[in-house]
Amino acid sequence: MWSANDSGMGTDPYVALASELNLLGRRLDWLGAELLRLRAAGAAGAGVPGTEGIPGTPAGAVPVAQGWPVAHERPRPPGTDGPEQAPAGPGGGPRAPRSQMSGARVLAWTGGGVTLLGVVLLLALAASRGWFGPVGRVTSGAVLGVALIGLALRLHRRPDARVGALALAGTGFATLYLTVAAATELYEFLAPGPALLVALGVAAGGLGLADRWRAQLLGCGVVVGAAALAPFLVWSWLLVALVLALQLAALPVVLRRRWPVLALVAAAGPALYGAAVGGLAEASERVPTVAVAIGALVAGLATALPAARVLSARAVGALVAAAPAPVLMTSLAWGGWEGAALAAVAVVALGAFAAVPGTARIGGWKPAEPAEPAGRVRTVRVVAVAAAAVALFQATLVAFDGSTATVLLLGQAIVASVLAAQLRARLPLAVGTAYGVVAVLIALGRDAPLERLVRFPSSAYAGSLVTGAAVSALVLVFAVAVLVAGARVGLVRADPASAPMWVPAGVVGLYGATSLVVTLALLVSDDRTGFTAGHALVTVSWTVLALVLLARGIHRPALRIAGMVLVASAVLKLVLFDLVALDGLARVAAFLGAGLVLLAAGTRYARLVANAEAEAK
């Protein structure tokens, strides 16, 4: 038994006993850890290094006396009686600080990037200047790629050289990939079909090695190295097909290892290059360009669907948002009905993705967080529906122009708002509101301009009055549909808190009603008389609407405030506009009609207020 003085404790027997028990437990824990380490290393039954100099220690015994913890000291392994040293690294020596490791990675991958630039110069510049011959250039590139991969496999066996091994392997596979691209585009050694198969095999080899080494950095290095420099060697639909092969090869690894960065990096190439090639493609390459654009759309959504079960909602949302970019850019470049049909393909694909039943289980692999799957489903579906709405908007504007496009946009906005009211869903309401806002802005400037409402004669009347009346009516219907849908989903209420929602909709509806009345009056009499009669009807209708709002607003402050504002607007219109712009009977009718309605409104409103106060008592 050790004494209290040996352990550095006082003379109190209870304190000394507790200290000794604590020390004994720590020594036993350390001894058990040492025995497990020796068993794992295959040292059972062999002599233990470091025990030769300990008297009475038999061969194969654990040095339980050397390096044991003492009281008030952290347990430390044998041979560390001196000052505490840095943690051991993979090679057994001191582990390098994190800053030094980061610097090593930067140097290694920078060297890989410079090497790839040299490969591109070898393949492209040599082709333009006639160096070595085509066979020698391709062979030298392939030999260099294989040599770098072989060196990486050898270095990866040493724990202290794995940073360099990752950089060498990424550079090697990217070199092979660029060599395949050059052999296909520059030297025509391979037809596009076999070349894509070879490229897919090279990419699968590099990404498979990243999977085996569990190194997402290696996978990203292979994809980025090949995709970033491929445009220097090939620029056509073949470029999009080559980066699509990278994305397809990365999919199994992404699903197995749940690597979001690799998924996004692999999807970026087809989206960016597909959009660029689709926007600049020549007429002779339309068919393969459309094929790779649709292929990028399908590959992106096909990647997002299984990835939605293992990746975050943000990563999957980014994949879905980027997938239609090549199709939409190609649609813009084509224009007309062909471009609209291509955009419609994106609408159908994105709508089908949002409706796939499997998306209801997004995030189901995290049962410990029951609130997350619903949020992940909602996020991904919102992105898909939003992308489909953008594609439908583009298809409409590409296929139609002028007032027809305005009418169609307003019709789509009304349909989405009605759907939102029926389903009590906010997503269709958001889509319908976005469509309607754009259509109303177009109508304000072209189809039902404000100039038509405030001045006569106006150059705006050169357009069709029937079209102006139709657009104005649709604007009014859209405002009403948005208000009803907003009330059904709980966004619009009869209180001041929801005023930011119903006030803009009310203003849009007021504009639509005013423009409709004036335009219909002009259809009856396309002269000054029709213009003035229309504005007289508008003033009277404003006061009637104000009376309705005030009557409904006895117990609803928001409606009461809206009625008062509309009364003030009607009075201002009488004084500032009708008094100047109208003449004759129209001016008299406006003032008399508005005045009588206001008198009736005041009398009726006073009676309603008195009844309400009596009921309250």
LUMKE-515534 format. One record per residue (C-alpha): residue in one letter; x, y, z. Coordinates in steps of 0.2 Angstrom, whole numbers, plus 2048, in hexadecimal, padded with zeros to 3 digits. Example, Ala and Ser with C-alpha at 12.3 -4.5 7.8 and 13.67 -1.06 7.14 Angstrom:
2
a83E7EA827 s8447FB824 
//
This chain:
617
m800800800 w8068117FB s80781E809 a7FF82F809 n80F837808 d81582E7F9 s8058347F0 g8088467F6 m7F8847801 g7F684C812 t7F5842822 d7E2841823 p7DF82E821 y7CE830817 v7D683C80B a7E5831809 l7DA822806 a7CF82B7F9 s7DE8327F0 e7E68207EF l7D68187E8 n7D58267DB l7E78247D6 l7E58117D5 g7D68127CA r7DF81E7BE r7EE8127BE l7E38037BA d7DA80D7AC w7EB8117A4 l7F17FF7A6 g7E17F879D a7E480578F e7F67FF78D l7F17ED78D l7E47F077F r7F07F9775 l7FD7EB776 r7F07DE772 a7EB7E8762 a7FD7EA75D g8007D775E a80C7D976D a8047CB778 g8117BF77E a8207CA777 g82C7D4781 v8267E6784 p8327F377F g8387FE78D t8387F179B e84A7EA799 g8517F77A6 i8447F47B3 p84A7E87C1 g83F7D97C3 t8357DC7B4 p8327CB7AA a8327CA797 g8217CE791 a81B7D87A0 v8137E979F p81E7F77A7 v8117FB7B4 a81E8057BF q8258107B2 g81B81F7AD w80C81B7B9 p80282A7BE v8058327CF a7F983C7D9 h7F484D7D2 e7FB8487C1 r7F38437B0 p7F68317AB r80583079E p80C822794 p81D81B798 g82C825792 t824836795 d82A83A7A6 g83284A79E p829859798 e81985678F q81B85477C a81085876D p80484A768 a80B83D75D g80783E74B p80383073E g81582B73C g81882A74F g82183B750 p81A84B756 r80A85074D a80C85F742 p80186E747 r7F187073D s7F8880735 q80787772E m7FB869728 s7F087571F g80087D717 a80586C711 r7F4869709 v7F587A700 l8068776FA a8028656F4 w7F286A6EB t7F98796E4 g80786E6DC g7F98636D5 g7F08726CD v8008786C5 t8048666BF l7F38666B7 l7F68766AE g80686F6A7 v7FC8606A1 v7F086C698 l7FE875690 l80686568B l7F685F683 a7F086F67B l7FF87A678 a80886B671 a7FA868665 s7FA87965F r80D87A65C g80F868656 w81A861664 f81D84F666 g80F84965C p7FD844661 v802833667 g810839672 r80684667A v7F883B67F t80482D684 s80E83968F g7FE840697 a7F882E69B v8098296A2 l80A8386AD g7F98356B4 v7FC8226B8 a80D8276C0 l8068336CB i7F88276D1 g8058196D4 l8108256DE a80082A6E8 l7FC8186EC r80D8156F2 l80E8256FD h7FD822704 r80481370E r80E81F719 p803829725 d80E838724 a80D839711 r7FB83870E v7F884A70B g8048496FC a7FC8396F7 l7EB8416F6 a7F184F6EB l7FB8436E0 a7EC8386DD g7E08466D9 t7ED84D6CD g7F083C6C5 f7DD8386C2 a7DA84A6BB t7E98486AF l7E18386A8 y7D08406A7 l7D784F69D t7E1843692 v7D183B68D a7C984B689 a7D885167E a7D9840676 t7C6842671 e7C585466C l7D6859666 y7DD84965F e7CD83F65B f7D582F661 l7C482B66A a7B282D664 p7A7836670 g79E826676 p7AE81C67B a7B682B682 l7A882E68E l7A981C694 v7BC81E697 a7B982F69F l7AC8276AA g7B88196AF v7C68256B3 a7BA82F6BE a7B481F6C6 g7C581A6CA g7CA82B6D2 l7BA82C6DC g7BB81A6E1 l7CC81D6E8 a7C582C6F2 d7B88216F9 r7C58146FE w7D0820706 r7C182970D a7C883A707 q7BA846700 l7C98526FC l7CF8456F0 g7BE8436E8 c7BC8566E6 g7CE8576DF v7CA84B6D1 v7BA8546CC v7C18666CD g7D18626C5 a7C98596B6 a7BA8656B5 a7C38766B7 l7D08736A9 a7C586969D p7BF879694 f7D187C68E l7D186C684 v7BE86A67F w7B087667D s79F86F677 w79286367C l7A085767F l7A686168E v795860696 a79584D693 l7A684C69B v7A28556AB l79184B6AC a79C83B6AC l7A58436BC q7948466C4 l78D8356C1 a79E82D6C7 a79D8376D7 l78B8326DB p78E8216E3 v79C8286EE v7918376F3 l78382B6F8 r79081F701 r79A82C70B r78D83A70C w799847705 p78F857701 v79E8616FB l7A28546EE a7908536E8 l78F8666E5 v7A08676DD a79B8596D1 a78B8616CD a7938726CA g79B86D6BA p78C8676B0 a7828766B6 l78F8836B1 y79687C6A1 g78487669C a77E88869D a78D88F694 v78D883686 g77A883684 g77A896683 l788897676 a78588766C e784888659 a77588264F s77F873649 e78186D65A r76F86F661 v76A85D662 p77985766D t779867677 v76786567B a76A85267F v77885768C a76E865693 i75F859696 g76C84C69C a7738596A9 l76185C6AF v75D84A6B1 a76E8466B9 g76C8546C5 l75B84F6CB a76083D6CB t76E8416D6 a76484C6E2 l75683F6E4 p7618316ED a76C83F6F4 a75E8466FD r75E838709 v77083A70F l77484D70C s76E85D713 a75F86670C r76B874707 a7768696FD v7678606F4 g75F8716F1 a76E8776E8 l76F8686DD v75C86A6D8 a75F87D6D5 a76E87A6CA a76786B6C0 p75C8756B4 a7698836B0 p76F87B6A0 v75D878699 l75788A69D m766892696 t765888686 s75288D686 l75789F686 a76389D678 w75789566D g74789F671 g73689C668 w72C88D66A e73B88166A g74388B679 a73288A682 a73087867F l742875686 a73D87F696 a72D875698 v738866699 a74086D6A8 v72F8726B0 v7298606AE a7398586B5 l73A8646C4 g7278616C7 a72984F6C7 f7388506D3 a72E85A6DF a72084D6DE v72A83E6E0 p7248346EF g7368306F5 t7398426F9 a72D840708 r73B836710 i74884370E g75384371E g74B833724 w75D82C729 k75D838738 p74F831743 a75683A752 e75084A74B p73E848747 a73B85B743 e74985B735 p742850727 a73285B725 g73D86A723 r749861717 v73B85B70D r73386D70C t744875708 v7478696F9 r73686A6F2 v73587D6F4 v74587E6E9 a73E8726DC v72E87B6DB a73788C6DA a7428856CC a73387E6C3 a72A88F6C5 v7398986BD a73A88C6AF l72788E6AB f7298A16AC q7378A069F a72D895694 t71F8A1694 l72A8B0690 v7348A7683 a7248A067A f7198B067B d71C8C367C g7128D267D s7018D2686 t6FF8C0683 a70D8BC68F t7068C869C v6F58C069B l6FD8AF69D l7078B46AC l6F88BB6B4 g6EE8AB6B1 q6FC8A06B8 a6FD8AC6C7 i6EA8AA6CA v6EB8976C8 a6F98956D4 s6F08A06E1 v6E08966DF l6EA8866E1 a6F188E6F1 a6E08926F8 q6DA8816F4 l6E98776FB r6EC884709 a6FE884704 r70A893704 l71688D6F6 p70988F6E8 l7048A06EF a7168A56EF v71889F6DD g7088A86D8 t70D8B86E0 a71E8B86D7 y7158B66C6 g7088C36CA v7148D06D0 v71E8CF6C0 a70E8CF6B5 v7078DE6BE l7188E86BC i7178E36A9 a7058E96A8 l7098F96B1 g7158FE6A4 r70D8F7694 d6FC8EE694 a6F38F96A0 p6FE9086A3 l6FB9156B0 e6FC9226A3 r6EC91C69C l6E391F6AD v6EA9316B0 r6EA93969F f6E093B68F p6E493A681 s6F392E683 s6FE925678 a6FA915682 y6E991467A a6F290E66A g6F18FD671 s6E18F2672 l6D58F767F v6CE8E6680 t6DF8DF685 g6E18ED692 a6D08E9699 a6D48D669A v6E58DA6A2 s6DD8E56AF a6CF8D86B3 l6DD8CB6B6 v6E78D76C1 l6D78D96CC v6D38C66CC f6E58C36D1 a6E58CF6DF v6D58C76E6 a6DC8B56E4 v6EB8BA6ED l6E18C26FC v6D68B26FD a6E58A66FC g6EE8B0709 a6DF8AF714 r6DE89D712 v6F0899716 g6F08A5725 l6FA8B371E v6ED8C071B r6E28C572B a6D78D372F d6E48DB73B p6F28E8738 a6FF8DB73B s6FC8D372A a6FB8E4721 p70B8E1717 m7028D370F w6F18DA70B v6F58EC708 p6FF8E96F8 a6F28DD6F2 g6E58E96F5 v6EE8F76EB v6F18EB6DD g6DE8E76DD l6D98F96DD y6E58FD6CE g6DD8EE6C5 a6CB8F46C9 t6CF9066C4 s6D79016B4 l6C98F56B0 v6BB9036B2 v6C49106A8 t6C890469A l6B68FE699 a6B090F699 l6BC91368A l6B6904681 v6A490B682 s6AA91C67D d6BC91E677 d6BD93167A r6BE93E688 t6AC93A68D g6B0928691 f6C092C69A t6B79386A6 a6A892D6A8 g6B491F6AD h6BD9296BA a6AD92F6C1 l6A891D6C3 v6B99196CB t6B79276D8 v6A59216DD s6AB90E6DE w6B99136E9 t6AD91B6F6 v6A190C6F5 l6AF9006F8 a6B590B707 l6A390A70E v6A48F770D l6B48F6715 l6AF902723 a69F8F7726 r6A98E7727 g6B68EF732 i6AB8F3741 h6B48E574A r6C38E373F p6CF8F2741 a6D98ED731 l6C98EF726 r6C48FF72E i6D590772B a6D5901719 g6C4909717 m6CA91971E v6D9919713 l6CE916704 v6C2924709 a6D193070A s6D792A6F9 a6C692D6F1 v6C693F6F8 l6D89426F2 k6D393C6E1 l6C49476E0 v6CE9576E5 l6DF9536DC f6D994A6CC d6C694B6C9 l6C595D6CC v6D29606BE a6D19526B2 l6BE9506B1 d6B295D6AA g69F95F6A8 l6939526AE a6A19466B2 r6A99526BF v6979556C7 a6939436C7 a6A493E6CF f6A294B6DD l68F9486E0 g6919356E0 a6A09356EB g6989416F7 l6879386F8 v6909276FB l69B92F709 l68C937711 a683926711 a69391E717 g69592A725 t68392772B r684914729 y694913732 a68F91E740 r680912743 l68B902742 v69790A74F a68890E75A n6818FD759 a6928F575C e69590076C a6838FB772 e6878E8770 a6978EA779 k68F8F2788 
//
